[in-house]
Amino acid sequence: MRTILNIIWLIFAGLWLALGYFLAGIVCCILIITIPFGIAAFRIALYALWPFGKTVVRRNDAGVMSAIGNVIWFFVAGLWLAIGHVVTGIALCVTIIGIPLGLANFKLIPVSLLPLGREIVSTDDPRAFGVG
């Protein structure tokens, strides 16, 4: 079921959202000082391509620099990417078959707003349940 949802997601939302993240990553890498944001954007782009079967967990080793970076990211790219998720999620929820895809869009909003100090793991990973 995950594979089917991921393929439908890729066609209707994933490719376009991932392109937005890749664009944000390229811009951040061009502006040398924001390279860590670019790396985070590329990580999330891969998650946006194939989100079913994965989840986001908070990293225990994230510190103050992650928090400061998240504030900067919010204004540079996070807000605009989150708006993209909201618009796409609402559009997908209009149809019955698109509801799971819309919910996946809403699931991506927190990591699009605050990506630093987060890790994307498989739902089969024990960290997805707070273990380890």
Steps between C-alpha positions, in 0.01 A plus 500: 500500500789737579641453152168577332449812713858612434456462122172695502664758730798535266274577204257741667710681761841355578685601188387863519565535871840332470592746224416784741728349763777443245471862388519618862801273552681636197437861606621422852815331369578796274487732802800329663401575859168316463646169376364309806151618397565377147594157629182492710295604195648218291425252780139615518472495119570127504240460775252704295552267203417179690340581841290193575687260728715777647461736793685788662654469846674757716874451542616492861837656415350816343594810691467875500651537153218287356245725666666815366530340157131407505404863564708613202366214284142590590535842339729404211313195366291318760194723494474488121546123483240452775253715306564271200414199717181662632377598153587162349353313799169685479482443123564128544245465781224617265482150349441179694803326353719803571428514875797279601722713277367820653565364847855413395541862393388618842745252657785672314419849633686474835824382339470763227473772765770372740730247327815532707527264795267253329573168334297313241478130581309199376184414692663161559785672689461479882571876522166560326335383822728690738722200573877531472 
